[in-house]
C-alpha cells in the first residue's frame, strides 16, 4: 500500500484533501504532505525516504515532476540514474 502521499501544487490540493479525509475516517490511510512545487517535493522526499522505500512520481509534465524523479535518482544512486546506490527506488 501507500504509506505517504506528497501532493504538489494547488491542483493537487483536492486529491490530497480526499486522501487525508478518507485516511482519517478509516484510520489506515497514508500520511499526506502538501508542498508548493517540485523543489519542495524533492526536499520533502529526501527527508522522508529510508533505504528500501519505493517512490512513484505521477503527474502531468506541466507540474515539472520529472525533475523530482531525476533529482532523487541522482541523489540516491550517487549521480548515476539506475545505478546501485542502495537507496530507495524511484519510478517516473
C-alpha positions in Angstrom: 0.0 0.0 0.0 0.8 3.7 0.0 2.4 5.0 3.2 2.8 8.6 2.3 1.5 11.0 -0.4 3.4 14.1 -1.3 0.9 16.4 -3.2 2.5 19.1 -5.3 0.8 22.4 -6.1 -2.7 23.9 -6.0 -4.1 21.3 -8.4 -3.1 18.5 -6.1 -4.9 20.1 -3.1 -8.3 18.4 -3.9 -7.0 14.8 -4.1 -4.7 15.4 -1.1 -7.7 16.5 0.9 -9.6 13.5 -0.2 -6.9 11.1 0.7 -6.4 12.8 4.1 -10.1 12.7 4.8 -10.5 9.1 3.8 -7.5 8.1 5.9 -8.8 9.9 8.9 -12.2 8.2 8.5 -10.8 4.7 8.2 -7.7 5.1 10.4 -5.4 3.4 7.9 -4.7 6.0 5.2 -1.4 7.3 4.1 0.2 10.4 5.7 -0.2 13.4 3.4 2.3 16.2 2.8 1.3 19.2 0.7 4.1 21.2 -1.0 4.1 24.2 -3.4 6.4 23.0 -6.1 8.8 20.3 -7.4 11.7 21.7 -5.4 9.8 21.4 -2.2 8.7 17.9 -3.1 12.3 16.8 -3.6 13.2 18.3 -0.3 10.3 16.7 1.5 11.1 13.3 0.0 14.8 13.5 0.9 13.7 14.0 4.5 11.1 11.1 4.4 12.9 8.4 2.4 14.7 5.5 4.0 16.6 2.6 2.3 14.1 0.2 0.7 11.4 2.8 0.0 9.9 3.0 -3.4 8.7 6.3 -4.9 6.2 6.7 -7.7 6.2 10.1 -9.3 2.9 10.7 -11.1 1.8 14.0 -12.7 1.4 15.9 -15.9 4.5 17.3 -17.4 3.2 20.8 -16.6 3.9 20.2 -12.9 7.6 19.5 -13.7 7.8 16.4 -11.5 10.2 14.7 -13.9 12.7 16.9 -12.1 11.8 15.3 -8.8 12.4 11.8 -10.2 15.7 12.9 -11.8 17.0 14.7 -8.7 16.1 11.8 -6.3 17.6 9.2 -8.6 20.8 11.2 -8.8 20.9 11.7 -5.0 20.1 8.0 -4.2 22.4 6.5 -6.8 25.4 8.7 -6.4 24.8 10.6 -9.6 24.1 7.7 -11.9 20.4 7.2 -12.6 19.6 3.5 -12.3 22.9 2.8 -10.6 23.4 0.8 -7.4 23.4 3.4 -4.7 21.5 1.1 -2.3 18.8 3.7 -1.5 15.2 3.9 -2.3 13.8 3.1 -5.7 12.4 5.9 -8.0 10.0 5.3 -10.8 8.6 8.0 -13.1 
